[in-house]
Amino acid sequence: LTLTWPTVEQYHPDSYALAVLSELLTDGKEAPLNEVLIDEAKVAAGSVVLKDVPAQCTVAGVPAKQVGGPCCEPARTMDQAIPEDVAK
């Protein structure tokens, strides 16, 4: 898979900032943005995050709500249903 998008000329003043942004977004699993979103905050695919996510917490949904992690109560039974207030 190759991602491409329009950009500015090579020595344009904005080209340096765009190069840094490109590294943050497209460096695969080693990308700093990927490390924050997936490894630290655990944001589910398709989620819309509108506020800060505490470290090691999992959020999902539109808008994103906490569904797991040390900030949430652990499951005590095999019933893994999503609470109604989170499902909305």
N, C-alpha and C positions, 0 to 999 in steps of 0.2 A: 504494500500500500504506500503510495506516495502522495503527500499533501503539498499542494502548491497554492499560492495566492499572489495577487498583484502586489508589487512593492515599488520602492523608489529606486533611483539610479544608484550605482555602486558607491559613489563618494558624496551622496546627498547627506546633509547634517543628520537626518533621521535614520540613516542606514545603520548606524552603530547601535542605537536603541532597539531597532527592529531585530538586529542580530542577537542581542541579549534576550529579547522576548522569544525569539525562535528557539533558543537553547532551553529556556524555561519550559516551553510548551511541547517540544518535539524530541527530546532526548531519551525517549522510551522510559523504562522503569527507573533509570538513573536520574531523570529530570527532577529538579528541586520541587517543581509544582506537583508532580506525581507523588513524591515522597510526602508532601504536606497533605494532599487530598486523600490518598489511599492509605499510607502507612500510619500517619498520625491521627487524622480526623476521621477517616473511614466514611467517606461520602458515597452513598449508593449511586449507581448509574441513573441518570435522568432526574436526579434530585435538584431542586432549586433552593439553594442556601441563602437565606435572608439575614442571618445573624451569626455571630461567632459560634463555632463548634468546639466544645471542650476537648482537650487532648484525650485520646484513646476512647472516644465515644463514637458510636455509629449512628448516622442520621440517614433518613430516607423519606421520600415523598415530595409533594409539591403543595405547599412549601415544606422544606425538610424539617422533620421532627426527630428527636432522639428515640432510637429503638433498641439500643444496646450499648454495652461498654461499662466501665466502672462507675459512670455517673447514673446508671439505671439499676433497678433492682434485678438481681439474677433470676433466671427461671428456677422455680422450685418444684415444678411438675413437668410431665411430658406434654402438657397443653401449651403449645407455642403460638396461640392465636395472638394477632396484633390487637392491642387495646382499641376500643372504639374511637377514643379521642385522637389516637395516632392515625387511624385508618381514614379519617375525614380529610 
